[in-house]
Amino acid sequence: MRYKIAVIGAGPGGYVAAIRAAQLGAKVAVVEQGPLGGTCLNVGCIPTKALLAGASLVESIQRAEQFGIEVMGYSVDYGRLAARKDAVVDQLRQGIAFLFKKNKIDLFRGKAYLKDNRRIRVRAEGGEVQEIEAENIIIATGSQPALLPSLGYNGRTVVTSTDALGWNALPESLLIIGGGVIGCEFATLFSILGVKVIVVEAMPTILPMIDAEIARRYQMLLKRKGVELRTGTQVTAVQEESGGVKVKLAGGEEFSVARVLISIGRRFNTSGLGLEEVGVELGPKGEIVVDEYLRTKVEGIYAVGDVTNKGQLAHVASAQGIAAVQTIMGRPTRVNYDAVPSCIFTSPEIATVGLTKEEAEKRGLKVKVGKFSFQASGKALAAGETEGIVKMVADAEDDRLLGVHIMGPHATELIAEGALAVSRGIKARELAECIHAHPTLAETLMEAAEAVHGMSIHS
Protein backbone atom coordinates (compact mmCIF):
# COMPACT_ATOMS: atom_id res chain seq x y z
CA MET A 1 0.00 0.00 0.00
CA ARG A 2 1.92 3.01 -1.28
CA TYR A 3 0.96 6.63 -0.75
CA LYS A 4 2.31 10.09 -1.45
CA ILE A 5 1.42 11.18 2.10
CA ALA A 6 0.48 9.20 5.21
CA VAL A 7 -0.87 11.09 8.21
CA ILE A 8 -0.76 9.68 11.74
CA GLY A 9 -3.66 11.21 13.67
CA ALA A 10 -7.07 12.49 12.55
CA GLY A 11 -7.45 15.57 14.75
CA PRO A 12 -7.71 19.12 13.37
CA GLY A 13 -4.08 18.97 12.23
CA GLY A 14 -4.20 15.52 10.69
CA TYR A 15 -7.57 15.40 8.98
CA VAL A 16 -7.17 18.89 7.51
CA ALA A 17 -3.71 17.94 6.22
CA ALA A 18 -5.13 14.80 4.63
CA ILE A 19 -7.95 16.66 2.88
CA ARG A 20 -5.66 19.39 1.56
CA ALA A 21 -3.23 16.73 0.30
CA ALA A 22 -6.04 14.99 -1.56
CA GLN A 23 -7.21 18.31 -3.01
CA LEU A 24 -3.69 18.82 -4.37
CA GLY A 25 -3.73 15.42 -6.08
CA ALA A 26 -1.87 13.24 -3.60
CA LYS A 27 -2.80 9.67 -2.73
CA VAL A 28 -3.39 9.85 1.03
CA ALA A 29 -3.68 7.50 3.99
CA VAL A 30 -4.66 8.38 7.55
CA VAL A 31 -3.93 6.22 10.60
CA GLU A 32 -6.10 6.79 13.68
CA GLN A 33 -6.66 4.56 16.71
CA GLY A 34 -9.36 6.73 18.32
CA PRO A 35 -12.45 8.55 17.08
CA LEU A 36 -12.08 10.94 14.15
CA GLY A 37 -11.61 14.57 15.11
CA GLY A 38 -9.03 14.13 17.87
CA THR A 39 -9.12 15.95 21.17
CA CYS A 40 -10.75 19.12 19.80
CA LEU A 41 -13.85 17.44 18.45
CA ASN A 42 -14.29 14.65 20.97
CA VAL A 43 -13.08 15.90 24.36
CA GLY A 44 -12.13 19.54 23.83
CA CYS A 45 -13.29 22.52 21.79
CA ILE A 46 -16.61 21.24 20.47
CA PRO A 47 -18.14 19.45 23.48
CA THR A 48 -17.23 22.28 25.85
CA LYS A 49 -18.78 24.85 23.51
CA ALA A 50 -21.93 22.75 23.18
CA LEU A 51 -22.25 22.70 26.98
CA LEU A 52 -21.38 26.39 27.26
CA ALA A 53 -24.13 27.19 24.75
CA GLY A 54 -26.57 25.70 27.24
CA ALA A 55 -25.00 27.67 30.08
CA SER A 56 -25.36 30.85 28.00
CA LEU A 57 -29.09 30.20 27.68
CA VAL A 58 -29.30 29.82 31.45
CA GLU A 59 -27.58 33.19 31.86
CA SER A 60 -30.06 34.75 29.45
CA ILE A 61 -32.94 33.34 31.47
CA GLN A 62 -31.40 34.64 34.68
CA ARG A 63 -31.23 38.21 33.37
CA ALA A 64 -34.50 38.12 31.44
CA GLU A 65 -36.16 40.27 34.12
CA GLN A 66 -33.95 43.18 33.05
CA PHE A 67 -35.88 43.14 29.76
CA GLY A 68 -39.29 42.94 31.41
CA ILE A 69 -39.58 39.18 30.86
CA GLU A 70 -40.48 36.90 33.77
CA VAL A 71 -39.32 33.29 33.56
CA MET A 72 -40.62 31.05 36.32
CA GLY A 73 -39.86 27.49 37.26
CA TYR A 74 -37.07 26.68 34.83
CA SER A 75 -34.69 23.82 35.62
CA VAL A 76 -31.53 22.38 34.11
CA ASP A 77 -31.52 18.72 33.04
CA TYR A 78 -27.78 18.21 32.73
CA GLY A 79 -28.24 14.72 31.35
CA ARG A 80 -30.13 16.11 28.35
CA LEU A 81 -27.58 18.90 27.97
CA ALA A 82 -24.83 16.27 27.87
CA ALA A 83 -26.80 14.16 25.40
CA ARG A 84 -27.12 17.15 23.05
CA LYS A 85 -23.37 17.67 23.35
CA ASP A 86 -22.79 14.05 22.32
CA ALA A 87 -25.13 14.43 19.34
CA VAL A 88 -23.24 17.51 18.12
CA VAL A 89 -19.92 15.68 18.40
CA ASP A 90 -21.27 12.62 16.60
CA GLN A 91 -22.63 14.70 13.71
CA LEU A 92 -19.29 16.42 13.19
CA ARG A 93 -17.42 13.13 13.48
CA GLN A 94 -19.60 11.68 10.74
CA GLY A 95 -18.85 14.79 8.70
CA ILE A 96 -15.12 14.03 8.76
CA ALA A 97 -15.76 10.44 7.70
CA PHE A 98 -17.84 11.75 4.78
CA LEU A 99 -15.04 14.15 3.77
CA PHE A 100 -12.53 11.29 3.78
CA LYS A 101 -14.74 9.29 1.42
CA LYS A 102 -15.42 12.32 -0.75
CA ASN A 103 -11.68 12.97 -1.11
CA LYS A 104 -10.78 9.26 -1.55
CA ILE A 105 -8.65 9.18 1.61
CA ASP A 106 -7.87 5.69 2.95
CA LEU A 107 -8.44 5.36 6.70
CA PHE A 108 -6.54 2.75 8.70
CA ARG A 109 -7.75 2.01 12.21
CA GLY A 110 -5.09 1.15 14.76
CA LYS A 111 -1.90 2.14 16.55
CA ALA A 112 0.87 3.48 14.31
CA TYR A 113 4.54 2.66 14.67
CA LEU A 114 7.31 4.04 12.44
CA LYS A 115 9.50 1.28 11.01
CA ASP A 116 11.55 3.90 9.16
CA ASN A 117 10.97 7.20 7.36
CA ARG A 118 8.90 5.52 4.65
CA ARG A 119 7.01 2.72 6.38
CA ILE A 120 4.32 2.66 9.07
CA ARG A 121 3.14 -0.46 10.87
CA VAL A 122 -0.52 -0.29 11.90
CA ARG A 123 -1.73 -2.62 14.65
CA ALA A 124 -5.51 -2.83 14.88
CA GLU A 125 -7.34 -3.30 18.17
CA GLY A 126 -7.83 -6.98 17.41
CA GLY A 127 -4.11 -7.51 16.84
CA GLU A 128 -4.06 -7.54 13.03
CA VAL A 129 -1.03 -5.77 11.52
CA GLN A 130 -0.81 -3.89 8.23
CA GLU A 131 2.04 -1.95 6.70
CA ILE A 132 1.79 1.33 4.82
CA GLU A 133 4.50 2.80 2.62
CA ALA A 134 4.56 6.56 2.02
CA GLU A 135 6.92 9.04 0.44
CA ASN A 136 6.11 11.49 3.25
CA ILE A 137 4.76 11.02 6.77
CA ILE A 138 3.00 13.69 8.83
CA ILE A 139 2.74 13.07 12.57
CA ALA A 140 -0.33 14.71 14.12
CA THR A 141 -0.83 12.74 17.32
CA GLY A 142 -1.74 15.71 19.55
CA SER A 143 -1.62 15.90 23.33
CA GLN A 144 -3.48 14.82 26.45
CA PRO A 145 -4.10 16.30 29.90
CA ALA A 146 -1.00 16.45 32.10
CA LEU A 147 -1.16 14.72 35.46
CA LEU A 148 0.87 14.89 38.65
CA PRO A 149 0.76 11.75 40.82
CA SER A 150 0.62 13.93 43.94
CA LEU A 151 -2.77 15.33 42.88
CA GLY A 152 -4.49 11.98 43.37
CA TYR A 153 -6.04 11.45 39.94
CA ASN A 154 -8.47 8.52 39.93
CA GLY A 155 -10.87 9.33 37.09
CA ARG A 156 -13.87 9.38 39.45
CA THR A 157 -13.67 12.13 42.05
CA VAL A 158 -10.34 13.57 40.89
CA VAL A 159 -10.58 14.02 37.15
CA THR A 160 -9.27 15.70 34.01
CA SER A 161 -11.29 17.74 31.52
CA THR A 162 -11.72 14.58 29.44
CA ASP A 163 -13.41 12.81 32.35
CA ALA A 164 -15.55 15.85 33.23
CA LEU A 165 -16.97 15.96 29.71
CA GLY A 166 -18.33 12.49 30.29
CA TRP A 167 -20.45 13.47 33.30
CA ASN A 168 -24.21 13.02 33.04
CA ALA A 169 -24.97 14.80 36.30
CA LEU A 170 -23.62 17.89 38.04
CA PRO A 171 -21.53 17.68 41.22
CA GLU A 172 -22.57 19.87 44.13
CA SER A 173 -19.12 21.42 44.34
CA LEU A 174 -15.95 21.45 42.27
CA LEU A 175 -12.38 22.57 42.93
CA ILE A 176 -10.38 23.28 39.78
CA ILE A 177 -6.60 23.07 39.99
CA GLY A 178 -5.31 25.50 37.38
CA GLY A 179 -6.71 28.86 36.30
CA GLY A 180 -5.69 28.74 32.67
CA VAL A 181 -7.97 28.61 29.65
CA ILE A 182 -9.49 25.18 30.33
CA GLY A 183 -9.85 25.83 34.05
CA CYS A 184 -11.64 29.14 33.49
CA GLU A 185 -13.97 27.73 30.84
CA PHE A 186 -15.03 24.91 33.15
CA ALA A 187 -15.38 27.36 36.05
CA THR A 188 -17.70 29.43 33.84
CA LEU A 189 -19.75 26.43 32.75
CA PHE A 190 -20.31 24.81 36.11
CA SER A 191 -20.78 28.00 38.15
CA ILE A 192 -23.54 29.18 35.78
CA LEU A 193 -25.25 25.79 36.18
CA GLY A 194 -25.28 26.19 39.97
CA VAL A 195 -22.19 24.27 41.05
CA LYS A 196 -20.09 25.80 43.83
CA VAL A 197 -16.71 26.36 42.14
CA ILE A 198 -13.27 27.07 43.60
CA VAL A 199 -10.27 27.77 41.36
CA VAL A 200 -6.70 27.39 42.65
CA GLU A 201 -3.92 28.91 40.53
CA ALA A 202 -0.21 28.92 41.38
CA MET A 203 0.44 32.14 39.45
CA PRO A 204 -0.48 35.57 40.90
CA THR A 205 -3.54 35.82 38.62
CA ILE A 206 -5.71 33.52 36.60
CA LEU A 207 -5.16 33.46 32.82
CA PRO A 208 -1.50 34.51 33.23
CA MET A 209 -0.85 34.08 29.50
CA ILE A 210 -3.08 36.97 28.33
CA ASP A 211 -3.03 40.76 28.61
CA ALA A 212 -2.55 41.53 32.32
CA GLU A 213 -5.26 44.21 32.47
CA ILE A 214 -7.87 41.94 30.92
CA ALA A 215 -6.85 39.06 33.20
CA ARG A 216 -7.33 41.31 36.25
CA ARG A 217 -10.71 42.51 34.99
CA TYR A 218 -11.92 38.97 34.41
CA GLN A 219 -10.65 37.82 37.77
CA MET A 220 -12.71 40.48 39.53
CA LEU A 221 -15.74 39.62 37.42
CA LEU A 222 -15.43 35.90 38.21
CA LYS A 223 -15.37 36.70 41.91
CA ARG A 224 -18.51 38.83 41.55
CA LYS A 225 -20.20 35.85 39.95
CA GLY A 226 -19.55 33.75 43.04
CA VAL A 227 -16.51 31.72 42.02
CA GLU A 228 -13.94 31.45 44.81
CA LEU A 229 -10.39 32.13 43.68
CA ARG A 230 -7.12 31.26 45.35
CA THR A 231 -4.21 32.66 43.34
CA GLY A 232 -0.51 32.59 44.12
CA THR A 233 -0.87 29.33 45.99
CA GLN A 234 -0.44 25.62 45.36
CA VAL A 235 -2.29 22.44 46.22
CA THR A 236 -0.24 20.36 48.66
CA ALA A 237 -2.53 17.38 49.18
CA VAL A 238 -5.58 15.78 47.58
CA GLN A 239 -7.25 13.00 49.52
CA GLU A 240 -10.41 11.08 48.69
CA GLU A 241 -12.81 10.92 51.59
CA SER A 242 -16.32 9.73 52.23
CA GLY A 243 -18.63 11.69 49.95
CA GLY A 244 -15.93 13.63 48.16
CA VAL A 245 -12.39 14.97 48.24
CA LYS A 246 -10.37 16.97 50.76
CA VAL A 247 -7.91 19.45 49.27
CA LYS A 248 -5.14 21.19 51.22
CA LEU A 249 -3.43 24.37 50.04
CA ALA A 250 0.07 25.62 50.77
CA GLY A 251 -1.21 28.28 53.17
CA GLY A 252 -2.97 25.69 55.31
CA GLU A 253 -6.48 26.29 53.95
CA GLU A 254 -8.61 23.19 53.36
CA PHE A 255 -11.65 22.50 51.18
CA SER A 256 -14.02 19.55 51.10
CA VAL A 257 -15.62 19.22 47.67
CA ALA A 258 -17.51 16.64 45.65
CA ARG A 259 -15.03 16.61 42.75
CA VAL A 260 -11.60 17.94 41.80
CA LEU A 261 -10.73 18.86 38.22
CA ILE A 262 -7.03 18.88 37.30
CA SER A 263 -6.27 21.48 34.64
CA ILE A 264 -2.53 22.07 34.71
CA GLY A 265 -1.64 21.83 31.04
CA ARG A 266 -1.12 19.05 28.52
CA ARG A 267 1.58 16.56 27.55
CA PHE A 268 2.65 15.41 24.11
CA ASN A 269 1.57 12.13 22.54
CA THR A 270 4.99 11.04 21.30
CA SER A 271 5.60 7.76 23.12
CA GLY A 272 5.20 4.38 21.44
CA LEU A 273 5.53 5.73 17.90
CA GLY A 274 9.12 4.66 17.29
CA LEU A 275 10.27 8.26 16.90
CA GLU A 276 13.61 7.84 18.63
CA GLU A 277 14.38 4.67 16.68
CA VAL A 278 14.06 6.48 13.34
CA GLY A 279 15.94 9.55 14.57
CA VAL A 280 13.14 12.10 15.09
CA GLU A 281 14.40 14.68 17.58
CA LEU A 282 12.33 15.39 20.69
CA GLY A 283 12.52 18.57 22.76
CA PRO A 284 12.98 18.81 26.54
CA LYS A 285 9.25 18.34 27.21
CA GLY A 286 8.84 15.47 24.77
CA GLU A 287 7.62 17.58 21.86
CA ILE A 288 8.68 16.89 18.27
CA VAL A 289 11.24 19.44 17.06
CA VAL A 290 10.38 20.91 13.65
CA ASP A 291 11.69 23.72 11.48
CA GLU A 292 9.70 26.62 10.01
CA TYR A 293 8.23 24.29 7.37
CA LEU A 294 7.18 21.65 9.94
CA ARG A 295 10.00 19.30 8.87
CA THR A 296 11.72 17.08 11.41
CA LYS A 297 15.41 16.26 11.08
CA VAL A 298 14.48 13.01 9.35
CA GLU A 299 13.90 13.34 5.62
CA GLY A 300 10.26 12.88 4.69
CA ILE A 301 8.87 13.10 8.23
CA TYR A 302 6.85 16.15 9.27
CA ALA A 303 4.90 16.99 12.45
CA VAL A 304 1.97 19.33 13.07
CA GLY A 305 -0.36 20.37 15.88
CA ASP A 306 -0.05 20.07 19.64
CA VAL A 307 2.75 17.52 19.36
CA THR A 308 5.09 20.25 18.03
CA ASN A 309 4.58 22.61 20.99
CA LYS A 310 3.96 25.53 18.62
CA GLY A 311 0.71 26.51 20.31
CA GLN A 312 -1.92 24.07 21.53
CA LEU A 313 -4.81 25.39 19.44
CA ALA A 314 -6.93 23.55 16.90
CA HIS A 315 -6.64 26.32 14.31
CA VAL A 316 -2.84 26.35 14.65
CA ALA A 317 -2.82 22.60 14.04
CA SER A 318 -4.98 23.02 10.92
CA ALA A 319 -2.80 25.84 9.60
CA GLN A 320 0.30 23.72 10.19
CA GLY A 321 -1.29 20.74 8.48
CA ILE A 322 -2.00 22.81 5.39
CA ALA A 323 1.51 24.34 5.47
CA ALA A 324 3.20 20.95 5.75
CA VAL A 325 1.21 19.47 2.87
CA GLN A 326 1.76 22.46 0.61
CA THR A 327 5.48 22.27 1.36
CA ILE A 328 5.51 18.58 0.44
CA MET A 329 3.61 19.32 -2.78
CA GLY A 330 6.16 21.92 -3.90
CA ARG A 331 4.55 25.06 -2.47
CA PRO A 332 6.70 25.86 0.63
CA THR A 333 4.44 27.48 3.25
CA ARG A 334 5.14 28.88 6.70
CA VAL A 335 2.76 29.70 9.55
CA ASN A 336 2.72 33.25 10.96
CA TYR A 337 2.72 32.61 14.70
CA ASP A 338 2.65 36.34 15.48
CA ALA A 339 -0.95 36.60 14.26
CA VAL A 340 -2.66 33.57 15.84
CA PRO A 341 -5.98 34.40 17.53
CA SER A 342 -6.59 32.80 20.90
CA CYS A 343 -10.14 32.46 22.23
CA ILE A 344 -11.40 31.78 25.76
CA PHE A 345 -15.08 30.91 25.98
CA THR A 346 -15.78 32.38 29.39
CA SER A 347 -18.61 34.79 30.22
CA PRO A 348 -17.95 37.31 28.85
CA GLU A 349 -15.67 35.86 26.21
CA ILE A 350 -11.99 36.77 25.92
CA ALA A 351 -10.01 36.80 22.67
CA THR A 352 -6.54 38.02 21.80
CA VAL A 353 -4.18 38.18 18.84
CA GLY A 354 -0.65 39.49 18.52
CA LEU A 355 1.45 41.22 21.15
CA THR A 356 0.48 42.73 24.47
CA LYS A 357 1.92 46.12 25.40
CA GLU A 358 4.43 44.43 27.70
CA GLU A 359 5.52 41.91 25.04
CA ALA A 360 5.98 44.64 22.46
CA GLU A 361 8.08 46.73 24.82
CA LYS A 362 10.25 43.72 25.64
CA ARG A 363 11.02 43.54 21.92
CA GLY A 364 12.23 47.12 22.08
CA LEU A 365 9.19 48.61 20.37
CA LYS A 366 7.60 51.91 21.30
CA VAL A 367 3.85 51.54 21.40
CA LYS A 368 0.59 53.41 21.68
CA VAL A 369 -2.50 51.84 23.26
CA GLY A 370 -6.14 52.53 22.49
CA LYS A 371 -9.06 51.27 24.59
CA PHE A 372 -12.80 51.30 24.22
CA SER A 373 -15.34 50.05 26.74
CA PHE A 374 -18.39 48.00 25.81
CA GLN A 375 -20.30 50.22 28.25
CA ALA A 376 -20.11 52.93 25.59
CA SER A 377 -21.36 50.66 22.81
CA GLY A 378 -24.96 51.21 21.77
CA LYS A 379 -25.37 47.60 20.60
CA ALA A 380 -23.84 46.17 23.80
CA LEU A 381 -26.08 48.40 25.93
CA ALA A 382 -29.17 47.41 23.95
CA ALA A 383 -28.29 43.73 24.41
CA GLY A 384 -27.55 44.18 28.10
CA GLU A 385 -23.97 42.90 27.71
CA THR A 386 -21.65 45.75 28.64
CA GLU A 387 -18.85 44.04 30.56
CA GLY A 388 -15.41 44.36 29.02
CA ILE A 389 -13.12 46.35 26.75
CA VAL A 390 -11.34 46.32 23.41
CA LYS A 391 -7.63 47.12 23.71
CA MET A 392 -5.35 47.79 20.74
CA VAL A 393 -1.57 47.98 20.73
CA ALA A 394 0.05 49.88 17.83
CA ASP A 395 3.64 50.63 16.90
CA ALA A 396 4.22 54.26 17.83
CA GLU A 397 6.54 54.80 14.85
CA ASP A 398 4.60 53.37 11.91
CA ASP A 399 1.11 52.95 13.45
CA ARG A 400 1.03 49.20 12.59
CA LEU A 401 -1.34 47.20 14.78
CA LEU A 402 0.71 44.77 16.85
CA GLY A 403 -2.01 43.31 19.05
CA VAL A 404 -5.76 43.29 19.68
CA HIS A 405 -7.19 42.14 23.02
CA ILE A 406 -10.90 41.84 23.74
CA MET A 407 -13.01 40.92 26.74
CA GLY A 408 -16.69 41.27 26.02
CA PRO A 409 -19.74 39.90 24.19
CA HIS A 410 -18.88 37.81 21.13
CA ALA A 411 -15.18 38.55 21.56
CA THR A 412 -14.29 35.25 19.89
CA GLU A 413 -16.03 36.37 16.71
CA LEU A 414 -14.81 39.98 16.82
CA ILE A 415 -11.18 38.87 17.05
CA ALA A 416 -11.23 37.79 13.39
CA GLU A 417 -11.02 41.45 12.36
CA GLY A 418 -8.12 41.93 14.75
CA ALA A 419 -6.35 38.86 13.37
CA LEU A 420 -6.70 40.17 9.82
CA ALA A 421 -5.36 43.57 10.88
CA VAL A 422 -2.34 42.14 12.71
CA SER A 423 -1.51 39.54 10.06
CA ARG A 424 -1.61 42.09 7.25
CA GLY A 425 0.15 44.92 9.08
CA ILE A 426 -2.85 47.24 8.94
CA LYS A 427 -2.35 50.60 10.63
CA ALA A 428 -4.59 51.84 13.45
CA ARG A 429 -5.65 54.83 11.33
CA GLU A 430 -6.58 52.52 8.44
CA LEU A 431 -8.82 50.39 10.64
CA ALA A 432 -10.36 53.51 12.17
CA GLU A 433 -11.14 54.90 8.71
CA CYS A 434 -12.96 51.70 7.68
CA ILE A 435 -16.69 52.39 8.11
CA HIS A 436 -18.28 49.93 10.53
CA ALA A 437 -22.03 49.32 10.51
CA HIS A 438 -24.08 50.87 13.31
CA PRO A 439 -25.24 49.64 15.72
CA THR A 440 -22.87 46.67 15.97
CA LEU A 441 -20.39 45.31 18.44
CA ALA A 442 -17.73 45.56 15.72
CA GLU A 443 -17.81 49.35 16.12
CA THR A 444 -15.86 48.86 19.34
CA LEU A 445 -12.80 47.89 17.27
CA MET A 446 -13.10 51.03 15.17
CA GLU A 447 -13.39 53.15 18.31
CA ALA A 448 -10.39 51.43 19.95
CA ALA A 449 -8.36 52.08 16.80
CA GLU A 450 -9.40 55.74 16.95
CA ALA A 451 -8.44 55.79 20.64
CA VAL A 452 -4.86 54.87 19.72
CA HIS A 453 -4.59 58.51 18.59
CA GLY A 454 -6.94 59.94 21.20
CA MET A 455 -9.72 60.39 18.64
CA SER A 456 -12.44 57.97 19.80
CA ILE A 457 -15.83 59.64 19.37
CA HIS A 458 -17.74 57.85 22.13
CA SER A 459 -15.17 57.66 24.93
N, C-alpha and C positions, 0 to 999 in steps of 0.2 A: 504494500500500500504506500505509494509515493505521492508526496504533496509538495507544492511550492512553499506553503507555510503551515505549520502546526502550532496551535495555541493551547497552552496548558492553563485551564481556568476559564470559566464562562461567566465571570462577573462583568461589571461595566467596562473594565479594561479589555478583557479577553473577548467577550462576544462582539463588542464594537470593532475591535481589531479584525476579527474574523469576517464580519460583514463588509468592512471596507476592503479587505483583501479580495474577497469574492467580487465586489463591484469593480475592482481594478483588473479582474481577469485571472486571478490566482486560483489554483486548486487548493482547497483549505480543509483542514481537519481541526476539530476541537476535542480536547480531552477534559472531562469533568467528572468528579466522583460524587459531587453533591447536586442539589437542585440548581437549575439554570438561574442566572441572575446574581449569584454570589451573595456576599454579605449585604450589599446595599438593598437589593430587592427582597431578600428573604428575612434578614434579621437586622436591618439597619434603616436606611433612608426611608423606604416606602412604608413598611409597617408602622414606624413611629409617626410618620406624617398622617397615615390613615387614622391612628388613634388620636393624634393631636387635632385633627379635623373635628372629631367628636367633642373633644374638650373645648374647642373654639365655639361650638354650638352651645355648650353649657354656659360658657362665659356670656354669650349673647343673651341667653335666657335670663341670666343673673342680673344683667343691666337693662333688661327690657323696660323696667319701670321708668327709667330715665326718659323713654320715648312715649310714655303714657300707655304702655302695654302691660297688662297684668297677666302673669303666667302662674298658675296655681297647680300644685300637686305633681310637678314633674319628678321623674326619678331616672337614675342611670342604671341600665342593665349592662354591666361591663362584659358579660358573656356574649351578648349580641354585638357589642362594639368590637370585641375581639374577633368574632365570626366574620363581621364585615371586613375587618383588616385582612383576614386570611383569604377572603374572596378576592379582594383587590390584588393581593400578592399572586394568587393563583392565575388570575386573568393575565397579568403582565408576564408571568412565567410562560404561559401558553403562547403569548405573543412572541417571545424570543424563539421558542421552538418553531413557530410558523416562519419567522424570518430566516432561520437556518435552512428550512426546507425550500423556501422561496429562492434563497441564494445558493442552493446546492452545496451546503456545508455539511461535511460528514461529522457526526457526533459519536465519540467513543466514550462509553461510561466506564469509569474505573480510576484507579490510582496510577498516576504517571511516574515513571522513573527514567532518567536520562542514561542511556547506555553509552552515548557519545554525543557529539554536536550535530548528528544527523539522524539519530535513531531514538525513539521513545518506546519503552515497554509499558503496556497498559494492562494492569491486573484488575479484572472485574470483581465485584463483590463475591461472586460465587467461586472465584479462584481461577477462572479462565484467563489466559494471557494472550495478548495480541501485540504485534510490533508495527510501529508506524515509522516510515522513513520520510524525512522532510529536508528540503534545502535550507530552510530557516525555521527556527523555533522561537516562539514568544512565550515567556513565562509570565503568567498573570494570576498567581495563586493567592494574592491578597494578604489579609491579616486576620487576627482574632483577638478577643479581649485579653489583656495582660492580667496575670494573677500573681499575688504574693501569698505563699503558704501561710504566713503569719496572720492573714486576714480571714482565715477559716472558711474558705469557699467550700460549699457542699452541694450547690445546685438546687437546694430546697429553700432554706431560710437565708442563706448567704449566697447571692447570685450575681451573675453578670447581666448585661443588657440583653444578651441572647436569651437567657432564661426568663427574664422579666417579660419579654415579648410573647412568651408562651403562656402567661397567666390568663386564666378565665374568670378570676375573681380578684377584687381589690383587697390589699392588706389594710389593716387599720392604721398602721404607721410604717414609715420607711426611712431608713438612714442611708444616705448616698455618700459613698467615699469617693471624693473627686468632684470638683466644681468646674470641670471643663465643659465642652460643648455637649457631650452625651449626658453628663450629670445634670446640667441645667435644663436640657430638654425633658428629661424624665422628671425632674423636680416640678417643672411647669405642668406636665401632663397629670401627674398624680395629685398634686396639690389642688388643681382645678376640680378634679373628680372627688375631692373630699378627704384624701389621705393626709394624715399629719406627716409632714416631710421635714427632715433635717439634712442639711448638706455640710459635710466636713471637707475643707480644702486646705492643703498644706501651705499654699502660697498666700500672700497677704490679702489677695482679693480673688473672687471667682473670675472665671474667664480671663486668666492672666495673659492670654495670647492676643487679645484684641486691644483696640484703643483704650487707654487707661481711663479717660473721662467717661466713655460709654460703659465700661465695666463697672465703674463706681455708681453710675446712674442706675444700671440694672440691678446692682446689688441692693441698693436702697429700695428699689421698687419691689424686688422679691421679698424683702423683709416686710414691706407694707402689705403684701398679699398673704402673709402668715407663714412663710417658710422660715424655719430657724436656720441661721448660718453660723458656722464656726470656722473662721478663716485663720490662717497662720498657725495652725495646729495639726497634729497628726494623731491617727488612731494607733493606740498601743496594744489593744487586745480586743478580740472578737470571740465571744463565747456563746454557744447555743445553750439556751435554757428552756425550761418548761414554758411553752406558749410563745416563744420568740427568741430574741438574741440580745445579749448584753454587750454594749460597746463602751470601751474605756478610751478616753482621750489623754493626750500628753499632760494636760493641765490638771488631771485628776477627775474631770467631769465624767459622769456615766449616763448612758441612755439605755433604756429597755424598749426595744421596738419589735414589731412583728417580723420585719424583713430587713436585710441589708443588701444594698446594691453596690457592687464594686465597679467603679468607673475611673480607672487610673491609667488609661491609655491602651494601646494595642501592641501585639507582637507579630513578627513577620512569619508567614507560612513558607519557610524555606527548608525545613528538615524533611528527610526521607525522599528527596527528589533526585539525589545523586549529583548535586551541584558541585560539591568539593571534588568528587571523583573525576569530573570532566574538566575541572579547572576554573569554574565560575567563582569569581572573587566575592566574598561576603564582607560587609562592613562590621564595625564594632558591635552593633546591636543585632546582627544577623540579617541585615538587609542586603539585597543584591546591588552591587556597585555597577552603575551604568554611566556612559558618557552622555553628551548633550543630545545624541541621536538614539538614546535608549539601548545602545550596544553594550554587551558585557565584554570582558577581555577575551572571550572565546568566540572565534569566528562563527557567524551564523546563529548565535544565541542572543536574544534580546530579552528585556524584562520591562514590564509596565505596571502601573498601579501602586497599591499600598506596599507591595513587596520591595519597591525601590526606595522607599522613604523619601519621596519627593513631594509629599503632601498627601495625607490620607483622606482624599475626597474623590467621590465617584466621577465628577466631571474632569478632574485631573487625570484619572485612570483612562477615561475615554479619549481625552485629547492625546495622551501618550500612546494609546493603542493605535490611533490614526497616524500619529507621527512615525511610529516604528514601522508600520506597514508601508507608508508612503516612501520611507527611506529604503526599505527592502525593494520596493518596486521602481526604484530609480528616481524618486522625487524627494531628496533629503529634506526632512522637516524637523524643526525644533519647537519645543513648547516654551511660551513666554511665561515664566513663573512669577514675574513681577506684576502680572495682571490677572491673577486667579481670584475670582470672587469666592468668598467664604460665607456660608449662611447658617444661622442658628435659629431654630424654629421654636423660640421661646414666646412669651406673651408680654410685651410686644416683641416682634421679631427683631433680630440683629443681623446685619449684613455688612461686610467690609470687602474692599479690594484695594490693592496697592499698599503704599507706605503710610504709617502713622507719622505724626509730627516728629515724635522722638526718633523713629527709625530713619527718617529723612535727614535729621540733624546729625545723627551718628555717621551718616555717609558724607558729611561735610556740606550738605545743601542748606541754603538759606530758604526759608519757606514763609508763606502767608497762609493763614487759616480762615476759612469762612464757615459760619454756622447759621442754621435756621431751625427754629423750633416748630414742631408740629402743632403747637398751641396757636400758632399764627396762621395755620393753614385753614382756609375756608372749608375744604373738603373733609379734612380730618375732624374739624369741629362739628360739621354737619353729621358725620358718622359717629361722633362720640368717642373717637380714638385719638387723643391728643398727646399721649405720652411719647416722649422721645425727641431726637434731633437728627438733622443731617449735618455732617461735618466734612468739609473738603480741605485737602492739603495741596497747595500749589507751589511750584518753584518760584521763588521771589524774583528770579532773574529773567526767566522766559515765560512765566505764567502757565507752564505745562502742569496739568493736573497729575499729581503723584499718588493721591489716595482719596478714596471716598468711603466714609464710615456712617452707617445709618442704624439708628434704633428707632423703631416706630412701626405703624401699620403697613403691612405689605412690603417691609424692607427687603425681603428676599426676592421680590419681583423688581423693585425699584433699582436694585444694585446692578441690573443688566446695563442700564444707561451709564452708570459709573464705570463698569468694566470696559465698555466700549470707549469711553473717554480716556481712561488710563492706558488701555492697550494701544490706542491710536495717537497718543500724545496730544490730545485736544487741550486747548488753553481754557482757563477759567472764563475769560471774556467770550470765547467762542460758544461755550455751553450756555452762558448767560444770555447771549444774543439769539439763541435758538428759541423760537416761540413755543411755549408749552401750553397745552389746552387748559382752560379754566372752566370749572373748578376740578382740579385733579391733585392727587398726592404727588405726582411727578413735578409739580410746580416747586416743591420744596427743594429739589436739586437745582433748579434755575436760581432760586433765591439764595441758596448757599453759595453758588458760583458767583453771584452778584456781591455777596457778603465778603468774598475774598478781597474785594477792592472797596469795601465799605459802602456799597451801593444797593444793598437789598432794600426793596420798596416797603415790605411789610414787617420789618424788624428794626 
